[in-house]
Amino acid sequence: MKTPSLTTSLPVSFASASTPSSPASDPLSSQPASPAADLAPAASLQGIITCHLREEGPHVLAVTVSYSETTATSGRVRSFRKLYQFVARPALVVRTKIGTVDGGWALEAQLENV
């Protein structure tokens, strides 16, 4: 299992970003979002991240959010961390078979959506 103490930087892209007042209509065609944003008071930022996992099995996604308090008495930077555990499974199973037919070659491929 990937653990938060053994962190690995992965190339991650933001597929979409939206706010509750203006949701993204099509997440795949949206412009990439900036990871840093200035928000109005009581506003929120939502985004979808995509990453190709090469290993199947259990993984942990560690998300760290940093923000600064902008009150008149405080300007300190705060942060919090959230861990999401999930299991990555293969999407397709490919089986191939090669044989000879009438002096030539034949390739049989079976694709199974799992």
Jmol script that loads the backbone (N, CA, C; Angstrom):
load data "model"
ATOM      1  N   MET A   1       0.837  -1.174   0.000  1.00  0.00           N
ATOM      2  CA  MET A   1       0.000   0.000   0.000  1.00  0.00           C
ATOM      3  C   MET A   1       0.882   1.236   0.000  1.00  0.00           C
ATOM      4  N   LYS A   2       0.505   2.213  -0.775  1.00  0.00           N
ATOM      5  CA  LYS A   2       1.214   3.486  -0.758  1.00  0.00           C
ATOM      6  C   LYS A   2       0.848   4.209   0.532  1.00  0.00           C
ATOM      7  N   THR A   3       1.852   4.627   1.280  1.00  0.00           N
ATOM      8  CA  THR A   3       1.575   5.290   2.546  1.00  0.00           C
ATOM      9  C   THR A   3       1.968   6.757   2.453  1.00  0.00           C
ATOM     10  N   PRO A   4       1.315   7.632   3.227  1.00  0.00           N
ATOM     11  CA  PRO A   4       1.634   9.052   3.176  1.00  0.00           C
ATOM     12  C   PRO A   4       3.065   9.368   3.577  1.00  0.00           C
ATOM     13  N   SER A   5       3.688   8.534   4.411  1.00  0.00           N
ATOM     14  CA  SER A   5       5.057   8.821   4.818  1.00  0.00           C
ATOM     15  C   SER A   5       6.048   8.577   3.684  1.00  0.00           C
ATOM     16  N   LEU A   6       5.681   7.772   2.727  1.00  0.00           N
ATOM     17  CA  LEU A   6       6.532   7.518   1.567  1.00  0.00           C
ATOM     18  C   LEU A   6       5.929   8.237   0.367  1.00  0.00           C
ATOM     19  N   THR A   7       5.947   9.553   0.403  1.00  0.00           N
ATOM     20  CA  THR A   7       5.276  10.319  -0.639  1.00  0.00           C
ATOM     21  C   THR A   7       6.074  10.305  -1.930  1.00  0.00           C
ATOM     22  N   THR A   8       5.353  10.258  -3.016  1.00  0.00           N
ATOM     23  CA  THR A   8       5.928  10.304  -4.346  1.00  0.00           C
ATOM     24  C   THR A   8       5.206  11.381  -5.126  1.00  0.00           C
ATOM     25  N   SER A   9       5.947  12.260  -5.772  1.00  0.00           N
ATOM     26  CA  SER A   9       5.310  13.284  -6.587  1.00  0.00           C
ATOM     27  C   SER A   9       4.822  12.662  -7.876  1.00  0.00           C
ATOM     28  N   LEU A  10       3.554  12.879  -8.159  1.00  0.00           N
ATOM     29  CA  LEU A  10       2.960  12.370  -9.381  1.00  0.00           C
ATOM     30  C   LEU A  10       2.538  13.534 -10.246  1.00  0.00           C
ATOM     31  N   PRO A  11       2.656  13.390 -11.578  1.00  0.00           N
ATOM     32  CA  PRO A  11       2.143  14.451 -12.437  1.00  0.00           C
ATOM     33  C   PRO A  11       0.622  14.456 -12.377  1.00  0.00           C
ATOM     34  N   VAL A  12       0.060  15.525 -11.867  1.00  0.00           N
ATOM     35  CA  VAL A  12      -1.387  15.637 -11.699  1.00  0.00           C
ATOM     36  C   VAL A  12      -1.853  16.861 -12.453  1.00  0.00           C
ATOM     37  N   SER A  13      -2.941  16.714 -13.192  1.00  0.00           N
ATOM     38  CA  SER A  13      -3.511  17.858 -13.891  1.00  0.00           C
ATOM     39  C   SER A  13      -4.932  18.076 -13.413  1.00  0.00           C
ATOM     40  N   PHE A  14      -5.322  19.324 -13.339  1.00  0.00           N
ATOM     41  CA  PHE A  14      -6.692  19.654 -12.966  1.00  0.00           C
ATOM     42  C   PHE A  14      -7.553  19.563 -14.213  1.00  0.00           C
ATOM     43  N   ALA A  15      -8.524  18.649 -14.202  1.00  0.00           N
ATOM     44  CA  ALA A  15      -9.405  18.489 -15.355  1.00  0.00           C
ATOM     45  C   ALA A  15     -10.450  19.585 -15.393  1.00  0.00           C
ATOM     46  N   SER A  16     -10.907  20.031 -14.246  1.00  0.00           N
ATOM     47  CA  SER A  16     -11.887  21.113 -14.209  1.00  0.00           C
ATOM     48  C   SER A  16     -11.885  21.745 -12.839  1.00  0.00           C
ATOM     49  N   ALA A  17     -12.392  22.918 -12.801  1.00  0.00           N
ATOM     50  CA  ALA A  17     -12.587  23.593 -11.523  1.00  0.00           C
ATOM     51  C   ALA A  17     -13.887  24.355 -11.611  1.00  0.00           C
ATOM     52  N   SER A  18     -14.605  24.354 -10.530  1.00  0.00           N
ATOM     53  CA  SER A  18     -15.872  25.071 -10.529  1.00  0.00           C
ATOM     54  C   SER A  18     -16.167  25.534  -9.122  1.00  0.00           C
ATOM     55  N   THR A  19     -17.041  26.495  -9.035  1.00  0.00           N
ATOM     56  CA  THR A  19     -17.546  26.941  -7.755  1.00  0.00           C
ATOM     57  C   THR A  19     -19.011  26.567  -7.709  1.00  0.00           C
ATOM     58  N   PRO A  20     -19.597  26.450  -6.536  1.00  0.00           N
ATOM     59  CA  PRO A  20     -21.007  26.074  -6.476  1.00  0.00           C
ATOM     60  C   PRO A  20     -21.915  27.019  -7.260  1.00  0.00           C
ATOM     61  N   SER A  21     -21.533  28.298  -7.371  1.00  0.00           N
ATOM     62  CA  SER A  21     -22.379  29.238  -8.103  1.00  0.00           C
ATOM     63  C   SER A  21     -22.197  29.136  -9.610  1.00  0.00           C
ATOM     64  N   SER A  22     -21.052  28.620 -10.071  1.00  0.00           N
ATOM     65  CA  SER A  22     -20.827  28.470 -11.513  1.00  0.00           C
ATOM     66  C   SER A  22     -20.158  27.131 -11.789  1.00  0.00           C
ATOM     67  N   PRO A  23     -20.920  26.027 -11.768  1.00  0.00           N
ATOM     68  CA  PRO A  23     -20.320  24.715 -12.000  1.00  0.00           C
ATOM     69  C   PRO A  23     -19.834  24.566 -13.438  1.00  0.00           C
ATOM     70  N   ALA A  24     -18.799  23.774 -13.612  1.00  0.00           N
ATOM     71  CA  ALA A  24     -18.286  23.510 -14.956  1.00  0.00           C
ATOM     72  C   ALA A  24     -19.280  22.628 -15.692  1.00  0.00           C
ATOM     73  N   SER A  25     -19.597  23.001 -16.927  1.00  0.00           N
ATOM     74  CA  SER A  25     -20.590  22.236 -17.677  1.00  0.00           C
ATOM     75  C   SER A  25     -20.009  20.937 -18.208  1.00  0.00           C
ATOM     76  N   ASP A  26     -18.808  20.969 -18.743  1.00  0.00           N
ATOM     77  CA  ASP A  26     -18.163  19.774 -19.280  1.00  0.00           C
ATOM     78  C   ASP A  26     -16.763  19.686 -18.691  1.00  0.00           C
ATOM     79  N   PRO A  27     -16.529  18.808 -17.705  1.00  0.00           N
ATOM     80  CA  PRO A  27     -15.231  18.773 -17.028  1.00  0.00           C
ATOM     81  C   PRO A  27     -14.061  18.477 -17.950  1.00  0.00           C
ATOM     82  N   LEU A  28     -14.264  17.712 -19.008  1.00  0.00           N
ATOM     83  CA  LEU A  28     -13.137  17.327 -19.855  1.00  0.00           C
ATOM     84  C   LEU A  28     -12.701  18.442 -20.791  1.00  0.00           C
ATOM     85  N   SER A  29     -13.585  19.394 -21.105  1.00  0.00           N
ATOM     86  CA  SER A  29     -13.211  20.457 -22.021  1.00  0.00           C
ATOM     87  C   SER A  29     -12.901  21.762 -21.300  1.00  0.00           C
ATOM     88  N   SER A  30     -12.923  21.770 -19.983  1.00  0.00           N
ATOM     89  CA  SER A  30     -12.638  22.988 -19.227  1.00  0.00           C
ATOM     90  C   SER A  30     -11.155  23.303 -19.285  1.00  0.00           C
ATOM     91  N   GLN A  31     -10.842  24.558 -19.084  1.00  0.00           N
ATOM     92  CA  GLN A  31      -9.448  24.969 -19.032  1.00  0.00           C
ATOM     93  C   GLN A  31      -8.836  24.475 -17.728  1.00  0.00           C
ATOM     94  N   PRO A  32      -7.542  24.164 -17.714  1.00  0.00           N
ATOM     95  CA  PRO A  32      -6.917  23.721 -16.469  1.00  0.00           C
ATOM     96  C   PRO A  32      -7.032  24.793 -15.398  1.00  0.00           C
ATOM     97  N   ALA A  33      -7.270  24.354 -14.186  1.00  0.00           N
ATOM     98  CA  ALA A  33      -7.419  25.289 -13.071  1.00  0.00           C
ATOM     99  C   ALA A  33      -6.071  25.534 -12.422  1.00  0.00           C
ATOM    100  N   SER A  34      -5.943  26.681 -11.835  1.00  0.00           N
ATOM    101  CA  SER A  34      -4.740  27.007 -11.095  1.00  0.00           C
ATOM    102  C   SER A  34      -4.870  26.433  -9.687  1.00  0.00           C
ATOM    103  N   PRO A  35      -3.844  25.756  -9.172  1.00  0.00           N
ATOM    104  CA  PRO A  35      -3.946  25.199  -7.835  1.00  0.00           C
ATOM    105  C   PRO A  35      -4.077  26.273  -6.751  1.00  0.00           C
ATOM    106  N   ALA A  36      -3.600  27.499  -7.007  1.00  0.00           N
ATOM    107  CA  ALA A  36      -3.720  28.578  -6.036  1.00  0.00           C
ATOM    108  C   ALA A  36      -4.787  29.546  -6.527  1.00  0.00           C
ATOM    109  N   ALA A  37      -5.671  29.959  -5.631  1.00  0.00           N
ATOM    110  CA  ALA A  37      -6.745  30.860  -6.036  1.00  0.00           C
ATOM    111  C   ALA A  37      -7.110  31.767  -4.880  1.00  0.00           C
ATOM    112  N   ASP A  38      -7.538  32.983  -5.208  1.00  0.00           N
ATOM    113  CA  ASP A  38      -8.077  33.903  -4.216  1.00  0.00           C
ATOM    114  C   ASP A  38      -9.584  33.745  -4.230  1.00  0.00           C
ATOM    115  N   LEU A  39     -10.155  33.488  -3.076  1.00  0.00           N
ATOM    116  CA  LEU A  39     -11.592  33.267  -2.973  1.00  0.00           C
ATOM    117  C   LEU A  39     -12.233  34.343  -2.117  1.00  0.00           C
ATOM    118  N   ALA A  40     -13.467  34.646  -2.440  1.00  0.00           N
ATOM    119  CA  ALA A  40     -14.252  35.573  -1.637  1.00  0.00           C
ATOM    120  C   ALA A  40     -14.629  34.879  -0.329  1.00  0.00           C
ATOM    121  N   PRO A  41     -14.962  35.656   0.702  1.00  0.00           N
ATOM    122  CA  PRO A  41     -15.393  35.026   1.959  1.00  0.00           C
ATOM    123  C   PRO A  41     -16.587  34.105   1.737  1.00  0.00           C
ATOM    124  N   ALA A  42     -16.560  32.951   2.357  1.00  0.00           N
ATOM    125  CA  ALA A  42     -17.605  31.918   2.288  1.00  0.00           C
ATOM    126  C   ALA A  42     -17.702  31.265   0.916  1.00  0.00           C
ATOM    127  N   ALA A  43     -16.735  31.492   0.036  1.00  0.00           N
ATOM    128  CA  ALA A  43     -16.730  30.843  -1.280  1.00  0.00           C
ATOM    129  C   ALA A  43     -15.925  29.555  -1.190  1.00  0.00           C
ATOM    130  N   SER A  44     -16.112  28.682  -2.167  1.00  0.00           N
ATOM    131  CA  SER A  44     -15.362  27.426  -2.187  1.00  0.00           C
ATOM    132  C   SER A  44     -14.830  27.173  -3.586  1.00  0.00           C
ATOM    133  N   LEU A  45     -13.864  26.305  -3.672  1.00  0.00           N
ATOM    134  CA  LEU A  45     -13.262  25.925  -4.947  1.00  0.00           C
ATOM    135  C   LEU A  45     -13.315  24.414  -5.046  1.00  0.00           C
ATOM    136  N   GLN A  46     -13.834  23.912  -6.162  1.00  0.00           N
ATOM    137  CA  GLN A  46     -13.915  22.477  -6.383  1.00  0.00           C
ATOM    138  C   GLN A  46     -13.148  22.145  -7.651  1.00  0.00           C
ATOM    139  N   GLY A  47     -12.515  20.987  -7.688  1.00  0.00           N
ATOM    140  CA  GLY A  47     -11.769  20.586  -8.864  1.00  0.00           C
ATOM    141  C   GLY A  47     -11.705  19.084  -8.993  1.00  0.00           C
ATOM    142  N   ILE A  48     -11.455  18.629 -10.197  1.00  0.00           N
ATOM    143  CA  ILE A  48     -11.274  17.207 -10.474  1.00  0.00           C
ATOM    144  C   ILE A  48      -9.836  17.026 -10.923  1.00  0.00           C
ATOM    145  N   ILE A  49      -9.127  16.119 -10.273  1.00  0.00           N
ATOM    146  CA  ILE A  49      -7.755  15.846 -10.678  1.00  0.00           C
ATOM    147  C   ILE A  49      -7.711  14.503 -11.387  1.00  0.00           C
ATOM    148  N   THR A  50      -6.803  14.384 -12.335  1.00  0.00           N
ATOM    149  CA  THR A  50      -6.638  13.124 -13.053  1.00  0.00           C
ATOM    150  C   THR A  50      -5.177  12.694 -12.962  1.00  0.00           C
ATOM    151  N   CYS A  51      -4.981  11.411 -12.824  1.00  0.00           N
ATOM    152  CA  CYS A  51      -3.639  10.854 -12.743  1.00  0.00           C
ATOM    153  C   CYS A  51      -3.697   9.403 -13.207  1.00  0.00           C
ATOM    154  N   HIS A  52      -2.765   9.000 -14.047  1.00  0.00           N
ATOM    155  CA  HIS A  52      -2.724   7.624 -14.533  1.00  0.00           C
ATOM    156  C   HIS A  52      -1.933   6.777 -13.531  1.00  0.00           C
ATOM    157  N   LEU A  53      -2.594   5.809 -12.916  1.00  0.00           N
ATOM    158  CA  LEU A  53      -1.932   4.909 -11.969  1.00  0.00           C
ATOM    159  C   LEU A  53      -1.423   3.689 -12.719  1.00  0.00           C
ATOM    160  N   ARG A  54      -0.148   3.405 -12.596  1.00  0.00           N
ATOM    161  CA  ARG A  54       0.444   2.275 -13.293  1.00  0.00           C
ATOM    162  C   ARG A  54       0.381   0.988 -12.470  1.00  0.00           C
ATOM    163  N   GLU A  55       0.148   1.106 -11.178  1.00  0.00           N
ATOM    164  CA  GLU A  55       0.091  -0.067 -10.307  1.00  0.00           C
ATOM    165  C   GLU A  55      -1.326  -0.246  -9.794  1.00  0.00           C
ATOM    166  N   GLU A  56      -1.816  -1.480  -9.850  1.00  0.00           N
ATOM    167  CA  GLU A  56      -3.117  -1.745  -9.258  1.00  0.00           C
ATOM    168  C   GLU A  56      -2.929  -2.089  -7.790  1.00  0.00           C
ATOM    169  N   GLY A  57      -4.002  -1.979  -7.041  1.00  0.00           N
ATOM    170  CA  GLY A  57      -3.945  -2.281  -5.618  1.00  0.00           C
ATOM    171  C   GLY A  57      -4.320  -1.073  -4.786  1.00  0.00           C
ATOM    172  N   PRO A  58      -4.123  -1.166  -3.469  1.00  0.00           N
ATOM    173  CA  PRO A  58      -4.513  -0.070  -2.580  1.00  0.00           C
ATOM    174  C   PRO A  58      -3.564   1.125  -2.699  1.00  0.00           C
ATOM    175  N   HIS A  59      -4.132   2.313  -2.675  1.00  0.00           N
ATOM    176  CA  HIS A  59      -3.375   3.565  -2.739  1.00  0.00           C
ATOM    177  C   HIS A  59      -3.948   4.532  -1.714  1.00  0.00           C
ATOM    178  N   VAL A  60      -3.170   5.559  -1.389  1.00  0.00           N
ATOM    179  CA  VAL A  60      -3.623   6.631  -0.511  1.00  0.00           C
ATOM    180  C   VAL A  60      -3.326   7.948  -1.213  1.00  0.00           C
ATOM    181  N   LEU A  61      -4.357   8.781  -1.358  1.00  0.00           N
ATOM    182  CA  LEU A  61      -4.201  10.126  -1.906  1.00  0.00           C
ATOM    183  C   LEU A  61      -4.156  11.088  -0.727  1.00  0.00           C
ATOM    184  N   ALA A  62      -3.047  11.798  -0.584  1.00  0.00           N
ATOM    185  CA  ALA A  62      -2.893  12.773   0.499  1.00  0.00           C
ATOM    186  C   ALA A  62      -3.084  14.168  -0.086  1.00  0.00           C
ATOM    187  N   VAL A  63      -4.050  14.895   0.443  1.00  0.00           N
ATOM    188  CA  VAL A  63      -4.356  16.246  -0.029  1.00  0.00           C
ATOM    189  C   VAL A  63      -4.043  17.219   1.100  1.00  0.00           C
ATOM    190  N   THR A  64      -3.200  18.201   0.811  1.00  0.00           N
ATOM    191  CA  THR A  64      -2.868  19.232   1.783  1.00  0.00           C
ATOM    192  C   THR A  64      -3.370  20.571   1.265  1.00  0.00           C
ATOM    193  N   VAL A  65      -4.104  21.275   2.093  1.00  0.00           N
ATOM    194  CA  VAL A  65      -4.646  22.584   1.735  1.00  0.00           C
ATOM    195  C   VAL A  65      -4.035  23.618   2.668  1.00  0.00           C
ATOM    196  N   SER A  66      -3.472  24.665   2.088  1.00  0.00           N
ATOM    197  CA  SER A  66      -2.922  25.771   2.873  1.00  0.00           C
ATOM    198  C   SER A  66      -3.720  27.027   2.567  1.00  0.00           C
ATOM    199  N   TYR A  67      -3.963  27.812   3.592  1.00  0.00           N
ATOM    200  CA  TYR A  67      -4.703  29.056   3.402  1.00  0.00           C
ATOM    201  C   TYR A  67      -4.247  30.067   4.441  1.00  0.00           C
ATOM    202  N   SER A  68      -4.530  31.319   4.188  1.00  0.00           N
ATOM    203  CA  SER A  68      -4.175  32.353   5.155  1.00  0.00           C
ATOM    204  C   SER A  68      -5.436  33.031   5.658  1.00  0.00           C
ATOM    205  N   GLU A  69      -5.448  33.299   6.930  1.00  0.00           N
ATOM    206  CA  GLU A  69      -6.562  34.013   7.541  1.00  0.00           C
ATOM    207  C   GLU A  69      -6.393  35.495   7.240  1.00  0.00           C
ATOM    208  N   THR A  70      -7.438  36.114   6.794  1.00  0.00           N
ATOM    209  CA  THR A  70      -7.343  37.526   6.417  1.00  0.00           C
ATOM    210  C   THR A  70      -8.225  38.400   7.299  1.00  0.00           C
ATOM    211  N   THR A  71      -8.277  38.083   8.563  1.00  0.00           N
ATOM    212  CA  THR A  71      -9.028  38.933   9.486  1.00  0.00           C
ATOM    213  C   THR A  71      -8.155  40.111   9.900  1.00  0.00           C
ATOM    214  N   ALA A  72      -8.764  41.084  10.532  1.00  0.00           N
ATOM    215  CA  ALA A  72      -8.017  42.279  10.934  1.00  0.00           C
ATOM    216  C   ALA A  72      -6.969  41.967  12.002  1.00  0.00           C
ATOM    217  N   THR A  73      -7.209  40.944  12.808  1.00  0.00           N
ATOM    218  CA  THR A  73      -6.280  40.634  13.900  1.00  0.00           C
ATOM    219  C   THR A  73      -5.313  39.506  13.569  1.00  0.00           C
ATOM    220  N   SER A  74      -5.542  38.807  12.478  1.00  0.00           N
ATOM    221  CA  SER A  74      -4.697  37.652  12.191  1.00  0.00           C
ATOM    222  C   SER A  74      -4.366  37.590  10.705  1.00  0.00           C
ATOM    223  N   GLY A  75      -3.154  37.219  10.406  1.00  0.00           N
ATOM    224  CA  GLY A  75      -2.738  37.026   9.024  1.00  0.00           C
ATOM    225  C   GLY A  75      -1.907  35.765   8.892  1.00  0.00           C
ATOM    226  N   ARG A  76      -2.130  34.832   9.794  1.00  0.00           N
ATOM    227  CA  ARG A  76      -1.293  33.636   9.807  1.00  0.00           C
ATOM    228  C   ARG A  76      -1.737  32.615   8.754  1.00  0.00           C
ATOM    229  N   VAL A  77      -0.789  31.808   8.345  1.00  0.00           N
ATOM    230  CA  VAL A  77      -1.041  30.760   7.352  1.00  0.00           C
ATOM    231  C   VAL A  77      -1.383  29.474   8.089  1.00  0.00           C
ATOM    232  N   ARG A  78      -2.447  28.828   7.663  1.00  0.00           N
ATOM    233  CA  ARG A  78      -2.878  27.572   8.267  1.00  0.00           C
ATOM    234  C   ARG A  78      -2.959  26.522   7.176  1.00  0.00           C
ATOM    235  N   SER A  79      -2.949  25.271   7.591  1.00  0.00           N
ATOM    236  CA  SER A  79      -3.089  24.182   6.620  1.00  0.00           C
ATOM    237  C   SER A  79      -3.719  22.974   7.296  1.00  0.00           C
ATOM    238  N   PHE A  80      -4.283  22.117   6.473  1.00  0.00           N
ATOM    239  CA  PHE A  80      -4.797  20.846   6.969  1.00  0.00           C
ATOM    240  C   PHE A  80      -4.576  19.786   5.901  1.00  0.00           C
ATOM    241  N   ARG A  81      -4.614  18.537   6.322  1.00  0.00           N
ATOM    242  CA  ARG A  81      -4.328  17.415   5.434  1.00  0.00           C
ATOM    243  C   ARG A  81      -5.446  16.390   5.542  1.00  0.00           C
ATOM    244  N   LYS A  82      -5.846  15.852   4.403  1.00  0.00           N
ATOM    245  CA  LYS A  82      -6.899  14.830   4.352  1.00  0.00           C
ATOM    246  C   LYS A  82      -6.361  13.655   3.544  1.00  0.00           C
ATOM    247  N   LEU A  83      -6.603  12.435   4.032  1.00  0.00           N
ATOM    248  CA  LEU A  83      -6.146  11.223   3.360  1.00  0.00           C
ATOM    249  C   LEU A  83      -7.343  10.474   2.798  1.00  0.00           C
ATOM    250  N   TYR A  84      -7.239  10.050   1.547  1.00  0.00           N
ATOM    251  CA  TYR A  84      -8.290   9.274   0.891  1.00  0.00           C
ATOM    252  C   TYR A  84      -7.700   7.932   0.473  1.00  0.00           C
ATOM    253  N   GLN A  85      -8.262   6.836   0.968  1.00  0.00           N
ATOM    254  CA  GLN A  85      -7.799   5.499   0.608  1.00  0.00           C
ATOM    255  C   GLN A  85      -8.719   4.923  -0.459  1.00  0.00           C
ATOM    256  N   PHE A  86      -8.123   4.295  -1.474  1.00  0.00           N
ATOM    257  CA  PHE A  86      -8.910   3.677  -2.534  1.00  0.00           C
ATOM    258  C   PHE A  86      -8.123   2.519  -3.130  1.00  0.00           C
ATOM    259  N   VAL A  87      -8.816   1.658  -3.855  1.00  0.00           N
ATOM    260  CA  VAL A  87      -8.194   0.506  -4.509  1.00  0.00           C
ATOM    261  C   VAL A  87      -8.303   0.705  -6.015  1.00  0.00           C
ATOM    262  N   ALA A  88      -7.171   0.646  -6.707  1.00  0.00           N
ATOM    263  CA  ALA A  88      -7.152   0.756  -8.168  1.00  0.00           C
ATOM    264  C   ALA A  88      -7.212  -0.650  -8.749  1.00  0.00           C
ATOM    265  N   ARG A  89      -8.146  -0.841  -9.655  1.00  0.00           N
ATOM    266  CA  ARG A  89      -8.315  -2.147 -10.301  1.00  0.00           C
ATOM    267  C   ARG A  89      -8.112  -1.993 -11.796  1.00  0.00           C
ATOM    268  N   PRO A  90      -7.684  -3.057 -12.462  1.00  0.00           N
ATOM    269  CA  PRO A  90      -7.500  -2.954 -13.917  1.00  0.00           C
ATOM    270  C   PRO A  90      -8.847  -2.781 -14.613  1.00  0.00           C
ATOM    271  N   ALA A  91      -8.867  -1.976 -15.671  1.00  0.00           N
ATOM    272  CA  ALA A  91     -10.103  -1.741 -16.422  1.00  0.00           C
ATOM    273  C   ALA A  91     -10.305  -2.800 -17.502  1.00  0.00           C
ATOM    274  N   LEU A  92      -9.224  -3.279 -18.098  1.00  0.00           N
ATOM    275  CA  LEU A  92      -9.299  -4.266 -19.180  1.00  0.00           C
ATOM    276  C   LEU A  92      -8.332  -5.411 -18.923  1.00  0.00           C
ATOM    277  N   VAL A  93      -8.732  -6.593 -19.353  1.00  0.00           N
ATOM    278  CA  VAL A  93      -7.844  -7.754 -19.368  1.00  0.00           C
ATOM    279  C   VAL A  93      -7.679  -8.140 -20.832  1.00  0.00           C
ATOM    280  N   VAL A  94      -6.435  -8.285 -21.283  1.00  0.00           N
ATOM    281  CA  VAL A  94      -6.154  -8.628 -22.679  1.00  0.00           C
ATOM    282  C   VAL A  94      -5.492  -9.995 -22.712  1.00  0.00           C
ATOM    283  N   ARG A  95      -6.079 -10.902 -23.504  1.00  0.00           N
ATOM    284  CA  ARG A  95      -5.495 -12.233 -23.716  1.00  0.00           C
ATOM    285  C   ARG A  95      -5.215 -12.380 -25.206  1.00  0.00           C
ATOM    286  N   THR A  96      -4.027 -12.878 -25.533  1.00  0.00           N
ATOM    287  CA  THR A  96      -3.671 -13.063 -26.948  1.00  0.00           C
ATOM    288  C   THR A  96      -3.243 -14.499 -27.188  1.00  0.00           C
ATOM    289  N   LYS A  97      -3.459 -14.929 -28.422  1.00  0.00           N
ATOM    290  CA  LYS A  97      -3.066 -16.263 -28.852  1.00  0.00           C
ATOM    291  C   LYS A  97      -2.541 -16.140 -30.283  1.00  0.00           C
ATOM    292  N   ILE A  98      -1.390 -16.761 -30.578  1.00  0.00           N
ATOM    293  CA  ILE A  98      -0.797 -16.715 -31.915  1.00  0.00           C
ATOM    294  C   ILE A  98      -0.695 -18.138 -32.443  1.00  0.00           C
ATOM    295  N   GLY A  99      -1.039 -18.307 -33.701  1.00  0.00           N
ATOM    296  CA  GLY A  99      -0.960 -19.629 -34.325  1.00  0.00           C
ATOM    297  C   GLY A  99      -0.747 -19.504 -35.823  1.00  0.00           C
ATOM    298  N   THR A 100      -0.505 -20.637 -36.474  1.00  0.00           N
ATOM    299  CA  THR A 100      -0.318 -20.640 -37.931  1.00  0.00           C
ATOM    300  C   THR A 100      -1.588 -21.134 -38.605  1.00  0.00           C
ATOM    301  N   VAL A 101      -1.897 -20.521 -39.736  1.00  0.00           N
ATOM    302  CA  VAL A 101      -3.062 -20.892 -40.535  1.00  0.00           C
ATOM    303  C   VAL A 101      -2.651 -20.834 -42.003  1.00  0.00           C
ATOM    304  N   ASP A 102      -2.702 -21.985 -42.694  1.00  0.00           N
ATOM    305  CA  ASP A 102      -2.377 -22.069 -44.128  1.00  0.00           C
ATOM    306  C   ASP A 102      -1.050 -21.394 -44.465  1.00  0.00           C
ATOM    307  N   GLY A 103      -0.022 -21.670 -43.717  1.00  0.00           N
ATOM    308  CA  GLY A 103       1.302 -21.113 -43.991  1.00  0.00           C
ATOM    309  C   GLY A 103       1.475 -19.676 -43.527  1.00  0.00           C
ATOM    310  N   GLY A 104       0.456 -19.055 -42.973  1.00  0.00           N
ATOM    311  CA  GLY A 104       0.541 -17.675 -42.457  1.00  0.00           C
ATOM    312  C   GLY A 104       0.369 -17.668 -40.947  1.00  0.00           C
ATOM    313  N   TRP A 105       0.219 -16.510 -40.426  1.00  0.00           N
ATOM    314  CA  TRP A 105       0.065 -16.347 -38.983  1.00  0.00           C
ATOM    315  C   TRP A 105      -1.320 -15.797 -38.663  1.00  0.00           C
ATOM    316  N   ALA A 106      -1.842 -16.209 -37.534  1.00  0.00           N
ATOM    317  CA  ALA A 106      -3.122 -15.690 -37.054  1.00  0.00           C
ATOM    318  C   ALA A 106      -2.941 -15.213 -35.612  1.00  0.00           C
ATOM    319  N   LEU A 107      -3.496 -14.066 -35.329  1.00  0.00           N
ATOM    320  CA  LEU A 107      -3.440 -13.504 -33.982  1.00  0.00           C
ATOM    321  C   LEU A 107      -4.865 -13.350 -33.474  1.00  0.00           C
ATOM    322  N   GLU A 108      -5.134 -13.943 -32.323  1.00  0.00           N
ATOM    323  CA  GLU A 108      -6.441 -13.810 -31.686  1.00  0.00           C
ATOM    324  C   GLU A 108      -6.256 -12.988 -30.419  1.00  0.00           C
ATOM    325  N   ALA A 109      -7.055 -11.954 -30.274  1.00  0.00           N
ATOM    326  CA  ALA A 109      -6.992 -11.104 -29.084  1.00  0.00           C
ATOM    327  C   ALA A 109      -8.374 -11.037 -28.454  1.00  0.00           C
ATOM    328  N   GLN A 110      -8.428 -11.258 -27.162  1.00  0.00           N
ATOM    329  CA  GLN A 110      -9.681 -11.150 -26.416  1.00  0.00           C
ATOM    330  C   GLN A 110      -9.546 -10.010 -25.418  1.00  0.00           C
ATOM    331  N   LEU A 111     -10.488  -9.081 -25.462  1.00  0.00           N
ATOM    332  CA  LEU A 111     -10.530  -7.963 -24.526  1.00  0.00           C
ATOM    333  C   LEU A 111     -11.712  -8.163 -23.597  1.00  0.00           C
ATOM    334  N   GLU A 112     -11.467  -8.071 -22.308  1.00  0.00           N
ATOM    335  CA  GLU A 112     -12.540  -8.238 -21.335  1.00  0.00           C
ATOM    336  C   GLU A 112     -12.592  -7.012 -20.437  1.00  0.00           C
ATOM    337  N   ASN A 113     -13.756  -6.405 -20.364  1.00  0.00           N
ATOM    338  CA  ASN A 113     -13.972  -5.265 -19.487  1.00  0.00           C
ATOM    339  C   ASN A 113     -14.289  -5.803 -18.095  1.00  0.00           C
ATOM    340  N   VAL A 114     -13.405  -5.529 -17.133  1.00  0.00           N
ATOM    341  CA  VAL A 114     -13.610  -6.078 -15.789  1.00  0.00           C
ATOM    342  C   VAL A 114     -14.089  -5.047 -14.810  1.00  0.00           C
TER     343      VAL A 114
END
end "model"
wireframe off; spacefill off
backbone 0.3
color backbone group
